[in-house]
Every structure is written in structure tokens, then in C-alpha cells.
């Protein structure tokens, strides 16, 4: 939680600290120095508060002007997953990095850099897609798109069906995890929920009917799917490319 210093006299007391006021942290120093340098501290505090509120007023206006003249755009909260920096000639001058311009004159490069934060993408996805049981990831960034869970690996029919389903899905280009651990179904389901795999295929008693259950992690929706057409089922769920 951000902190600020109340530097004006009043009910909160002089130089009192109060949480939740998003003003620059340097006000803390102004408040602590108030008793020794009251006029200076008050001047600095007022100037910084004024600067803060001006920026708060100007920034939305600038954004509305920009988006008002752009074809697409909206104002809202966002996560910075990528960035671009203009470094100028700070490093190229020290390295002596030069090229010839169109006139054949030697000039120093203007340097820039850009990048995408892989960890930030994952953090943003988890922050937006979670519940009390864990989280779920979009199939496009999930390490595994589908987890195949036979409810009883000691049942050869179920294990064989699960292994066959996993192999067919993998051959069709899906990232598949076969959970063939000798664990109770509840343990497997809980683990699958916890690590964010988008889809779970439950291989259970419905195998005798030629079907399995498919659970969508994000909505908890359960559907029956034909084992014979399992690849077609998941192909239909893939977004168009």
C-alpha cells in the first residue's frame, strides 16, 4: 500500500502518516523534516501534490485525445508485457559504432532496444484466470493443452484407452500429458486443476460406451466426447488461424 505524509495542520495531527494516498514517496521526507524546516517542507509538499494532481488531470485528457483520433483504443488498466527504449547515442558513442549516411558521411548510430517479458505474460495470465483451486492458461501458452487421466491405471482397458487417446492427440499436434500415476482420481483432478492445464480428458467407466468426459478448466463445463472422434473434438475447439 502506498504511503504519504500529511503535512498540514488539522484533525489528523501534524506530520502524521496515513496509508492509501498515492502521492510521491518523497513527501515522507518532507513530513519528517517539517518541524525543523517547516516553510521549506510545506513548500515542497504543496509543489509535489500540485504536480501529482496536474499529472492526474493531464494524462487522461491526453489519452482521450489520442484515442479519440485513433481508429481503435480504450482507456483502462493494463499490464506492461513489452517495452521499447530509445537509448540515443549514449552507448554507440562509447563503442565507436558508426555508419555512413546517404551522403557518405560517417555518423554515430542512434540505438534502441525492445523486449517482451516472458514472466510478465505468465503472471498476467495467472492473475486474470484463477480460482480457489488454482489457475488455467490459454492453450496457446500452456505447457500442456490436454491432460488425459485414466481413473484406475490397474484397469488395463482404461489404461490402454487413455494411452491410445494421448498418442492420437499428440500425433495430431496437441501438447498432451498422460497422467498414468497410480493415484486416486481426486488427486489427479486436483493436480490438473492446480497447474493450469486447459482441458482434462477423464477416461472412466464410459469407455465401454465409446466415450470419455472432457472438462474445460476455465468454466468447469463437462462434455462427453467420442473416443473415435477425439481429435476432431479438440480440433473444433482450436481458434481459427
VENKA-V140167 format. One record per backbone hydrogen bond with DSSP energy under -0.5 kcal/mol. NH is the residue of the N-H (numbers start at 1). CO is the residue of the C=O. E is the energy in kcal/mol with one decimal. If there is no record, write none. Layout:
# VENKA-V140167
nh = (NH:NH)
co = (CO:CO)
e = (E:E)
This chain:
# VENKA-V140167
nh = (4:6:7:13:15:16:16:18:20:22:23:27:28:29:30:31:32:33:34:36:37:41:42:43:44:45:46:47:48:49:50:51:52:53:54:55:56:57:58:59:60:61:62:63:64:65:66:67:68:69:69:70:81:83:85:87:87:88:90:93:94:95:96:97:98:99:101:104:107:109:111:111:113:115:117:118:121:122:123:124:125:126:127:128:129:131:134:135:136:137:141:142:145:146:147:148:149:149:150:150:151:155:156:159:160:161:162:163:164:165:166:167:168:169:170:171:172:173:174:176:177:179:179:180:183:187:188:189:190:191:192:193:194:195:196:196:197:198:199:200:201:202:202:203:203:204:207:208:209:210:211:212:213:214:215:215:216:216:217:217:219:220:223:225:227:230:233:234:235:236:237:238:238)
co = (18:16:5:10:6:6:13:4:2:20:21:24:25:26:26:27:28:29:31:33:33:37:38:39:40:41:42:43:44:45:46:47:48:49:50:51:52:53:54:55:56:57:58:59:60:61:62:63:64:65:66:67:79:115:113:85:111:111:87:89:90:91:92:92:96:107:105:101:99:97:88:109:85:83:81:116:117:118:119:120:121:122:123:124:125:134:131:193:129:196:138:138:175:175:199:177:147:201:148:179:203:152:154:155:156:157:158:159:160:161:162:163:164:165:166:167:168:170:169:174:146:148:177:178:181:184:184:185:186:187:188:189:190:191:192:193:192:144:145:215:147:200:213:149:201:202:204:205:206:207:206:225:202:223:200:213:214:221:198:215:216:216:214:212:210:227:229:230:231:232:233:234:235)
e = (-1.4:-3.0:-0.9:-1.9:-0.8:-0.5:-0.7:-1.6:-2.4:-0.7:-2.4:-1.8:-1.8:-0.5:-1.5:-2.5:-2.1:-1.8:-1.0:-0.5:-3.4:-3.4:-2.6:-2.0:-2.6:-2.7:-2.6:-2.4:-2.5:-2.6:-2.5:-2.3:-2.4:-2.5:-2.3:-2.3:-2.3:-1.5:-3.0:-2.4:-0.7:-1.1:-2.6:-2.6:-2.8:-2.2:-2.5:-3.1:-2.0:-1.0:-0.9:-0.9:-1.1:-2.1:-2.9:-0.7:-2.0:-1.2:-1.3:-2.1:-0.6:-1.8:-1.1:-2.3:-0.8:-2.4:-2.7:-2.3:-3.1:-1.8:-3.3:-0.6:-2.2:-1.9:-3.2:-1.0:-2.0:-1.9:-2.6:-2.9:-2.2:-2.4:-2.5:-1.6:-1.3:-2.6:-1.4:-0.8:-1.8:-2.0:-1.9:-1.3:-2.0:-1.8:-2.3:-2.8:-0.6:-3.3:-0.6:-0.5:-2.3:-1.4:-0.9:-2.5:-2.5:-2.1:-2.6:-2.5:-2.3:-2.4:-2.6:-2.2:-2.3:-2.4:-2.4:-2.3:-1.1:-1.7:-2.2:-0.8:-2.5:-2.5:-0.7:-1.4:-1.9:-0.6:-1.7:-2.8:-2.3:-2.3:-2.3:-2.2:-2.1:-1.8:-0.5:-0.6:-1.2:-0.6:-1.6:-2.2:-3.0:-0.6:-3.0:-2.5:-0.7:-0.9:-1.9:-1.2:-1.6:-1.8:-2.0:-2.2:-1.9:-3.2:-3.1:-0.5:-0.5:-2.6:-2.9:-0.7:-0.5:-2.3:-2.2:-2.6:-2.5:-1.3:-2.1:-1.9:-2.2:-1.9:-0.6:-0.8:-0.9)
